[in-house]
Amino acid sequence: MRTVNIGIIGGGLMGKEAASAFGRWFALNDFPVKVALKAVCDLNEQVLAWYKSIPSVELLTADYKELLARPDIDVVYVALPHNLHKAFYLEVLAAGKDLLGEKPFGIDLEAALAIKEEAEKLGRFVRCSSEMPFLPGPQRVIKEVQSGTLGQIIEIKAGFLHSSDMDPTKPINWKRQEKFCGEIGVMGDLGMHVLHVPLRLGWKPQSVFAQLQKIVTERPDGKGGMAECDTWNNATLSTQVEIDHHKVPMTLEMKRLAPGETNTWFIEVLGTEGGVRYSTKDTKALWTFKREEEQFWQRTDLGFKGVPFPTITGGIFEPGFADCFMQMLAAFVAEREGALAGRFGCVTMEEAVQSHCVFEAALKSFAGNTVEKVIYYQEEPA
């Protein structure tokens, strides 16, 4: 069985999640490819020390060029702040490696287009990270929509809600500063997660009216003073999509200040004959709507059955974040090997660029208090 060798640049929170998933790879049933984490790069020695317990890791370094110079590394996962995406992603590609990049796939549309164009020119396999849709609930939502039993789609709502910024004494970090996370703010942090399923279903916003909020505008700087928070904390985008020649409203929510929400991803699709909704706030619950003599919502308790890639986990057990992250990595490796076999895949470069087009239109909308047409650029390879 072939082994794909992995390197990680950025060994923090998400790097550790990736390493954990690679370490549990044997839990995937009959997966056609093995993986091995071979090298990790991070500037923090304490972060690197965590990886010393992983037997497959042969290189721990603060110099990413040392990692990229290794001929045995096939794929690099880069988990760095948005302002570093373009430079690092391009260098990974130039080194002859395939890439799993973090969202939003560049600090802005210009960066995302540059990464996409270079990957296509060099013939590299590149995908963007977005793990939540790999849970059984979102997969069932997709199946319900594709079944046609909902009738004419009349409304869509999707979002990703955090509440970690509710505490005004929380020290500032890079996600709260425009120079690091970009003018798009919370849209860059959470927006790709929200748009992953709609874009995969072909629901591309044609127009957008954006409501953006800067709620907490300064935070402790960790040095006894205060620092400016100049990014958008919350974004609500009222968009319009076309489905079967009908114009349909689609609301997209991305919020860092959502009272009571820890890490809530949700989607709801309503049609003339039925509806479906799912939220990670109640991980096991899938809600389906039926219109018969009486109208009713029905709850179905979901277990582990329904993930794209079966594992040793019993079907009655509920999945969690570590599981959907592993499913995303499995999708990346499977698609790279030509073994996706019709299953749900990671965010494509085209979808990442499309999300940036939506965010760019949203910035224009809010600045002018207008409804803006979403202009899509270079969606297909030349």
Secondary structure, DSSP 8 states (H G I E B T S, - for coil): --EEEEEEE--SHHHHHHHHHHHTGGGBTT-S-EEEEEEEE-S-HHHHHHGGG-TT--EEES-HHHHHT-TT--EEEE---GGGHHHHHHHHHHTT-EEEE-TTSSSSHHHHHHHHHHHHHHT--EEE---GGGSHHHHHHHHHHHHTTT-SEEEEEEEEEE-GGG-TTS---GGG-HHHH-TTTHHHHHHHHHHHHHHHTT---SEEEEEEE----EEE-SSSSEEE--S-SEEEEEEEEEETTEEEEEEEEEES--TT-SEEEEEEEEESSEEEEEEGGGTTEEEEEEESSSEEEEEEE--STT-SS-BSS-TTS---HHHHHHHHHHHHHHHHTT--TT----B-HHHHHHHHHHHHHHHHHHHHTS-EE------S--
